[in-house]
């Protein structure tokens, strides 16, 4: 073949001309394509070579964490300036993956369960630009798995660092079923578990880089303070001592406030109150029967709900049927833990309103057997006068439990009347169930008399309550006036 013709064939092959344009040169064209492929593969840089490569990278023991360091070697000026501040930690990629694995182990010990991880977590370390730089958590769903990226400044607050790792681990646990949308975590769960881990394992999970070298061996300095050792010893004896002191010196934080905190509750001293309340709330949930499995079930249910409370109530359905049940349980747990009465958060007008609502419970009734039950408010008088048997006793006992919880939240001026309502119900429950050899003979007459007396006394208490609520006067003053 003349040289000119060969050059034309080669040029067309490089430009991608189909071989059928030169049927008599098919073999030569294929050879040219192969030559070009080898040249492009080995001589030209691959697309991956154009992407930035981290300066250093480390993978954790389980393979779930990949720590990538994008900083130039050597600590930043900000890191040097905060290196002596005990509230901050300087992070290093070589120890970062180890620290993440330890936090994961302690979190698993809190929640239990042995389900293997599914989503990989990339922890990207960059040079901090300012002191309060936020930590960014990003989640992305692929075909069969969710993956996560955690952008960390190389110097940050110790609690903020642990909180970010706990948050991304909880997200990974919640998204293991590969839902269409990522889970929405309640803040109390993240903060409560973070405080639990920090309270007992801070020294083991936060690993700052070594601060000096000796014979090419990195060394960290450790100082022993006998006074600090004594305080740490007492804290090991009672790891919740700090939480108890904070809760005793502040107003009671309700379950509703824990669920939907406002901005004022997350700044200053109020933030410490929220964090300590969240820690106690999580601890008490874990202490419940099957508490660990219920929390894990809640995590798995979170992606299915836009309101996390629905996932919570579904997971803890054996203990709570509505948010009010959680509120009652939480109030008792707080009182038992602090050893003090919950400081009332309701003013006098709201206290009267709450008492009135407790005296008119909402019960389910059916207008027809084929219809769904509806909720109707009934008075205590109706329950005592018209109800019978186990349904009556069960509802009245439920009212007594409601009064017990309500007592801690009411204005002290309302409590005496609440106690009188409670006393009326207790007396009726006792007298309406006579015991002894003649119980069967006396039952009808005793129940009738107990009902009449209870209804009469409740009508009198209602009149006093309405008058006191209208005048906003203490019950004691009204009783003195009526006795004259």
Buried (B, 14 or more C-beta within 10 A) or exposed (E): EEEEEEEEBBEBBEEEBEBEEBEEBEEBBEEBBEEBEEEEEEEEEEEEEEEEEBEBBBEBEEEBBBBBBBBEEEBBEBBEEBBEEEEBBBBBBBBBBBBBBBBBBBBBEBBEEEEEBBBBBBBBBBBBEEBEBEBEBEBEBEEEBBBBBBBBBBBBBBBBBBBBBBBBBBBBBBBBEBBEEBBBBBBBBBBBBBBBBBBBBEEEBBBBBBEEEEEEEEEEEEEEEEEEEEEEEEBEEEEBBBBBEBBEEBEBBBBEBBBEBEEEBEEEEBBEBBBBBBBBBBBBBBEBEBBBEBBBBBBBBBBBBEEBBBBBBBBBEEBBEEBEBBBBBBBBBBBEBBEBEBEBBBEBEBBBEBBEEBBEBEBEEEEEEEEEEEEEEBBBBBBBBEBEEEEBBEBBEEBEEBBBBBBBBBBEBBBEBBEBBBEBBEBBBEBBEBEEEEEEEBEEEBBEEBBEBBBEBBEEBBEBBEBBBEEEBBBEEBBEEEEE
